[in-house]
């Protein structure tokens, strides 16, 4: 019998929460766990992955008693502080195919298209008001080095009969985005943006309506393993035969998973609402926009006329250990502000009213992985969404539900299941020191290339060691 100890979150004060979470207000939280309870399945984590898993289990086995334990508020992690970009996995079909093969990669990418349709249906029928706008996802280049970054994925998608992308001219990009910074790219038309916190709270309320028990402000201290697991919080305990760990970057507390997981901080800002100004420069719709830097820029115009602008440029956590310093950049995202002004000079006089940060769970392949803990076949997990999860976590829920319910189907047999096939990372301190060197090189390379200069040979060599391709 083993006790697994989980890392305790440093809950962000209200002023450090994302614009999305502040926009919806505190709301009414569910009661913290108190006393001793029993369940068939306990899910640790009330973000997209945990909530979709609970809903999928409920669909497949309505009699199953499911309890979700969330450390803070549902969506307070990555689910409520991301860039709100919704697009299919076809942009990553090349990366996914290296893990699962081309045919399953095609099917998984098609599944994310179905996920977008599911989100659309949830909004259309009034189940979840998530501000979903399917005005497209623009994947662009704003320097010579970024040109054609999409070609491999676009070609692979076309080769399997999925013509998901349409090429854009410089004039069309400027008309759509109100910016001339990007001048080449492609668009996935059935994609767009969402209000991440509204989606998270909507999923929570849907789960509650379907009989799933949710306890917020109930961080799990430890899990006593065994045929029946004991999941403990400060004021209560749940005994259950199955446990799902859907805790995003906090899974780095477990050495078995930390070998395959690294944690970086995302950094995002939101401007004051300036709808008239955005209208005047031609930026009127709800498209999501990315460039093709290694530290990718991603941005959208909200329904209220704010600009939400993020960059994959955050700090790396030593040994996966992070705390309050990851809740907000001490520099208040000056790099993002500078990039915002480069892309949108017209916004130089507009106040940045929100800046926030937070940990992201990353795996080297940039493709999520699912499995059970090696010595605990009744404790399951999903991790490694690398900042791209709104259309992907509905699939994660299907995979985890099938694993938990011991179903023999395409989800439990997915090539995404099985961590031993994945790359292991170096031990500390080599991992951290290497990551800092590579991160610094990537920043220098980006700075040079965005100005159409070439980085020096050593910088290029170190930047080339960065895992994966891009994260949002």
URUR-V548630 format. One record per residue. N is the residue number from 0. SS is DSSP state (helix for helix, strand for strand, loop for the rest). Layout:
n->N ss->SS
n->N ss->SS
This chain:
n->0 ss->loop
n->1 ss->loop
n->2 ss->strand
n->3 ss->strand
n->4 ss->strand
n->5 ss->loop
n->6 ss->loop
n->7 ss->loop
n->8 ss->loop
n->9 ss->loop
n->10 ss->loop
n->11 ss->loop
n->12 ss->loop
n->13 ss->helix
n->14 ss->helix
n->15 ss->helix
n->16 ss->loop
n->17 ss->loop
n->18 ss->helix
n->19 ss->helix
n->20 ss->helix
n->21 ss->helix
n->22 ss->helix
n->23 ss->helix
n->24 ss->loop
n->25 ss->loop
n->26 ss->loop
n->27 ss->loop
n->28 ss->loop
n->29 ss->loop
n->30 ss->loop
n->31 ss->loop
n->32 ss->loop
n->33 ss->loop
n->34 ss->strand
n->35 ss->strand
n->36 ss->strand
n->37 ss->strand
n->38 ss->strand
n->39 ss->strand
n->40 ss->strand
n->41 ss->strand
n->42 ss->strand
n->43 ss->strand
n->44 ss->loop
n->45 ss->loop
n->46 ss->loop
n->47 ss->helix
n->48 ss->helix
n->49 ss->helix
n->50 ss->helix
n->51 ss->helix
n->52 ss->helix
n->53 ss->helix
n->54 ss->helix
n->55 ss->helix
n->56 ss->helix
n->57 ss->helix
n->58 ss->helix
n->59 ss->helix
n->60 ss->loop
n->61 ss->loop
n->62 ss->loop
n->63 ss->loop
n->64 ss->loop
n->65 ss->strand
n->66 ss->strand
n->67 ss->strand
n->68 ss->strand
n->69 ss->loop
n->70 ss->loop
n->71 ss->loop
n->72 ss->loop
n->73 ss->loop
n->74 ss->loop
n->75 ss->loop
n->76 ss->loop
n->77 ss->helix
n->78 ss->helix
n->79 ss->helix
n->80 ss->loop
n->81 ss->loop
n->82 ss->loop
n->83 ss->loop
n->84 ss->strand
n->85 ss->strand
n->86 ss->loop
n->87 ss->loop
n->88 ss->helix
n->89 ss->helix
n->90 ss->helix
n->91 ss->helix
n->92 ss->helix
n->93 ss->helix
n->94 ss->helix
n->95 ss->helix
n->96 ss->helix
n->97 ss->helix
n->98 ss->helix
n->99 ss->helix
n->100 ss->loop
n->101 ss->helix
n->102 ss->helix
n->103 ss->helix
n->104 ss->helix
n->105 ss->helix
n->106 ss->helix
n->107 ss->helix
n->108 ss->helix
n->109 ss->helix
n->110 ss->helix
n->111 ss->helix
n->112 ss->helix
n->113 ss->helix
n->114 ss->helix
n->115 ss->helix
n->116 ss->helix
n->117 ss->helix
n->118 ss->helix
n->119 ss->helix
n->120 ss->helix
n->121 ss->helix
n->122 ss->helix
n->123 ss->helix
n->124 ss->loop
n->125 ss->loop
n->126 ss->loop
n->127 ss->loop
n->128 ss->loop
n->129 ss->loop
n->130 ss->loop
n->131 ss->loop
n->132 ss->strand
n->133 ss->loop
n->134 ss->loop
n->135 ss->loop
n->136 ss->strand
n->137 ss->strand
n->138 ss->strand
n->139 ss->strand
n->140 ss->strand
n->141 ss->loop
n->142 ss->loop
n->143 ss->helix
n->144 ss->helix
n->145 ss->helix
n->146 ss->loop
n->147 ss->loop
n->148 ss->loop
n->149 ss->loop
n->150 ss->helix
n->151 ss->helix
n->152 ss->helix
n->153 ss->helix
n->154 ss->helix
n->155 ss->helix
n->156 ss->helix
n->157 ss->helix
n->158 ss->helix
n->159 ss->loop
n->160 ss->loop
n->161 ss->loop
n->162 ss->loop
n->163 ss->loop
n->164 ss->strand
n->165 ss->strand
n->166 ss->strand
n->167 ss->strand
n->168 ss->loop
n->169 ss->helix
n->170 ss->helix
n->171 ss->helix
n->172 ss->helix
n->173 ss->helix
n->174 ss->helix
n->175 ss->helix
n->176 ss->helix
n->177 ss->loop
n->178 ss->loop
n->179 ss->loop
n->180 ss->loop
n->181 ss->loop
n->182 ss->loop
n->183 ss->strand
n->184 ss->strand
n->185 ss->strand
n->186 ss->strand
n->187 ss->strand
n->188 ss->loop
n->189 ss->loop
n->190 ss->loop
n->191 ss->strand
n->192 ss->strand
n->193 ss->loop
n->194 ss->loop
n->195 ss->helix
n->196 ss->helix
n->197 ss->helix
n->198 ss->helix
n->199 ss->helix
n->200 ss->helix
n->201 ss->helix
n->202 ss->helix
n->203 ss->helix
n->204 ss->helix
n->205 ss->helix
n->206 ss->helix
n->207 ss->helix
n->208 ss->helix
n->209 ss->loop
n->210 ss->loop
n->211 ss->loop
n->212 ss->strand
n->213 ss->strand
n->214 ss->strand
n->215 ss->loop
n->216 ss->loop
n->217 ss->loop
n->218 ss->loop
n->219 ss->strand
n->220 ss->strand
n->221 ss->strand
n->222 ss->strand
n->223 ss->strand
n->224 ss->loop
n->225 ss->loop
n->226 ss->loop
n->227 ss->loop
n->228 ss->strand
n->229 ss->strand
n->230 ss->strand
n->231 ss->strand
n->232 ss->strand
n->233 ss->loop
n->234 ss->loop
n->235 ss->strand
n->236 ss->strand
n->237 ss->strand
n->238 ss->strand
n->239 ss->strand
n->240 ss->strand
n->241 ss->strand
n->242 ss->strand
n->243 ss->strand
n->244 ss->strand
n->245 ss->loop
n->246 ss->loop
n->247 ss->helix
n->248 ss->helix
n->249 ss->helix
n->250 ss->helix
n->251 ss->helix
n->252 ss->helix
n->253 ss->loop
n->254 ss->helix
n->255 ss->helix
n->256 ss->helix
n->257 ss->helix
n->258 ss->loop
n->259 ss->loop
n->260 ss->loop
n->261 ss->strand
n->262 ss->strand
n->263 ss->strand
n->264 ss->strand
n->265 ss->strand
n->266 ss->strand
n->267 ss->strand
n->268 ss->strand
n->269 ss->strand
n->270 ss->strand
n->271 ss->loop
n->272 ss->loop
n->273 ss->loop
n->274 ss->helix
n->275 ss->helix
n->276 ss->helix
n->277 ss->helix
n->278 ss->helix
n->279 ss->helix
n->280 ss->loop
n->281 ss->loop
n->282 ss->loop
n->283 ss->loop
n->284 ss->loop
n->285 ss->loop
n->286 ss->loop
n->287 ss->strand
n->288 ss->strand
n->289 ss->strand
n->290 ss->loop
n->291 ss->loop
n->292 ss->loop
n->293 ss->loop
n->294 ss->loop
n->295 ss->loop
n->296 ss->strand
n->297 ss->strand
n->298 ss->strand
n->299 ss->strand
n->300 ss->strand
n->301 ss->loop
n->302 ss->loop
n->303 ss->loop
n->304 ss->loop
n->305 ss->loop
n->306 ss->strand
n->307 ss->strand
n->308 ss->strand
n->309 ss->strand
n->310 ss->strand
n->311 ss->loop
n->312 ss->loop
n->313 ss->loop
n->314 ss->loop
n->315 ss->strand
n->316 ss->loop
n->317 ss->helix
n->318 ss->helix
n->319 ss->helix
n->320 ss->loop
n->321 ss->loop
n->322 ss->loop
n->323 ss->helix
n->324 ss->helix
n->325 ss->helix
n->326 ss->loop
n->327 ss->loop
n->328 ss->loop
n->329 ss->loop
n->330 ss->loop
n->331 ss->loop
n->332 ss->loop
n->333 ss->helix
n->334 ss->helix
n->335 ss->helix
n->336 ss->helix
n->337 ss->helix
n->338 ss->helix
n->339 ss->helix
n->340 ss->helix
n->341 ss->helix
n->342 ss->helix
n->343 ss->loop
n->344 ss->helix
n->345 ss->helix
n->346 ss->helix
n->347 ss->loop
n->348 ss->loop
n->349 ss->loop
n->350 ss->loop
n->351 ss->strand
n->352 ss->strand
n->353 ss->strand
n->354 ss->strand
n->355 ss->strand
n->356 ss->strand
n->357 ss->strand
n->358 ss->strand
n->359 ss->strand
n->360 ss->strand
n->361 ss->strand
n->362 ss->loop
n->363 ss->loop
n->364 ss->loop
n->365 ss->loop
n->366 ss->loop
n->367 ss->loop
n->368 ss->strand
n->369 ss->strand
n->370 ss->strand
n->371 ss->strand
n->372 ss->strand
n->373 ss->loop
n->374 ss->loop
n->375 ss->strand
n->376 ss->strand
n->377 ss->strand
n->378 ss->strand
n->379 ss->strand
n->380 ss->strand
n->381 ss->strand
n->382 ss->strand
n->383 ss->loop
n->384 ss->loop
n->385 ss->loop
n->386 ss->loop
n->387 ss->loop
n->388 ss->loop
n->389 ss->loop
n->390 ss->loop
n->391 ss->loop
n->392 ss->helix
n->393 ss->helix
n->394 ss->helix
n->395 ss->helix
n->396 ss->helix
n->397 ss->helix
n->398 ss->helix
n->399 ss->helix
n->400 ss->helix
n->401 ss->helix
n->402 ss->helix
n->403 ss->helix
n->404 ss->loop
n->405 ss->loop
n->406 ss->loop
n->407 ss->loop
n->408 ss->loop
n->409 ss->loop
n->410 ss->loop
n->411 ss->loop
n->412 ss->loop
n->413 ss->loop
n->414 ss->loop
n->415 ss->loop
n->416 ss->strand
n->417 ss->loop
n->418 ss->helix
n->419 ss->helix
n->420 ss->helix
n->421 ss->loop
n->422 ss->loop
n->423 ss->loop
n->424 ss->loop
n->425 ss->loop
n->426 ss->loop
n->427 ss->loop
n->428 ss->loop
n->429 ss->helix
n->430 ss->helix
n->431 ss->helix
n->432 ss->helix
n->433 ss->helix
n->434 ss->helix
n->435 ss->helix
n->436 ss->helix
n->437 ss->helix
n->438 ss->helix
n->439 ss->helix
n->440 ss->helix
n->441 ss->helix
n->442 ss->helix
n->443 ss->helix
n->444 ss->helix
n->445 ss->helix
n->446 ss->helix
n->447 ss->helix
n->448 ss->helix
n->449 ss->loop
n->450 ss->loop
n->451 ss->loop
n->452 ss->loop
n->453 ss->loop
n->454 ss->loop
n->455 ss->loop
n->456 ss->helix
n->457 ss->helix
n->458 ss->helix
n->459 ss->helix
n->460 ss->helix
n->461 ss->helix
n->462 ss->helix
n->463 ss->loop
n->464 ss->loop
n->465 ss->loop
n->466 ss->loop
n->467 ss->loop
n->468 ss->loop
n->469 ss->loop
n->470 ss->loop
n->471 ss->loop
